[in-house]
Amino acid sequence: MHKHRGFPSRLPGTDYQFTIRRDNKKGASKIVAKQRYADRDPRDTTADLNFLACLVKHFGDEPFVRGNLDAGRLGWLFGREVKPAQEPFDPEDYEALLVIDRTIAQRSFPEAFDKSLWNT
């Protein structure tokens, strides 16, 4: 499993996890797109925003390996702001390639592209 060095492990001051420490010997947790509803807790939306800002800072427009990125956190962005970068895509593979859909990401979370958030 690829570990993204320098990528924050969680949202500071919270229990919102961004990365996992070690691989699951049974295989990677499946990335499943999660529906975001308008009445979500604002803390969840803040976590999504900060996670996306970290992705933008570390990977920009380039495809990236899933590696140790948390499947649950990716699920909130998957299929919208973060998409498969290869076909076929295996959502249970640590080596799967993902890419940020910049157009959708900027529409959903314009603040993620503000470099002042990138120090998280």
Order of alpha helices (4+ residues) and beta strands (2+ residues): alpha-beta-alpha-beta-beta-alpha
